[in-house]
Amino acid sequence: MENRRIRCKICNSLKEGIILNHYNLKLCLECFPSFFRKRVVDTIEKFKMFEKSTPILVALSGGKDSMSITKALKDLGYNIKALHINIGIDGLSEKTEELVSAFCEKEGILLKILKLKDFIDIPLVKLSKVTKKPVCAVCGMLRRYLMNKEGENQTIVTGHTLNDEVSFILKNMLFWNDDLLSRISPVLKEKEGLNRKVKPLCLITEDETRLFCKISGIEVIEERCPYKSEVYDVFKGIVEELNNNFPGSIIGFYKGYLKRSKNFYRENDDQVVLNSCKKCGYLTLADLCSICRLKEKLLEYKHG
């Protein structure tokens, strides 16, 4: 997304701006932030995510997506708090914690920081070996558990963008993972023991979150997580190329998927029965939740 001299659609001024090809829209840099915030509001209202007074907990990672949605919701006057989980990557996690702390202090946003080592004091790499799962998968499982515990009686907001959602759909369609495909939605409704989770950026691209942060003067973490899945990058690259070559294609695809998935997976909506974990009470399909099973494996590992 290159800056160029354009006539802004909003203020009608001839000045430096950008062309959003997927909207067929020219905007100056001064008007873009208000356009971005309006897109956020429109998405919240379209999918009935939450009200102005709803207690909201934003999952704040320090990347451009979570920082942009936190700033936008704060500017719009929503009732937000932020949660950052320090996952314990040497150097990177400390830098990220300092960055999100400074951001929230500047913006006047209440921030809570959890450290993964205070929950399970074992490096992610070792956890990966014990569970025989990728580091990224184990990390995600732990973060979701902590986020749900911390978000009790609140609506949890994540920074998943349109690019993320379409990448996830394409990946799971390629391998026909129906279980995951059936759960794709801008809103995951609350159930007893599980909080409502929403994605206000689901119709907004990563190019837009990046530009919003740049114009707003928000410093973000650019360093790549060393445990990030290469498969994830492949599909993200495909989605970005599709949107560059066929502007508007990915948003059309995503909206079309949401419409059609109700027919594909409607039988699964109310058939999944969740039980309370026998140890911690967390909702799960099995007798023990994934975290308690992980703790049992760790005990077996320690005792040989």
PyMOL commands that set and color helices and strands:
alter all, ss='L'
color gray80, all
select helices_A, chain A and resi 32-46+64-75+92-107+116-119+124-131+135-150+162-174+178-181+206-216+230-245+249-268+290-302
alter helices_A, ss='H'
color red, helices_A
select strands_A, chain A and resi 4-7+14-20+25-28+56-59+80-86+111-115+155-157+187-188+197-198+275-276+283-284
alter strands_A, ss='S'
color yellow, strands_A
deselect
rebuild
show_as cartoon
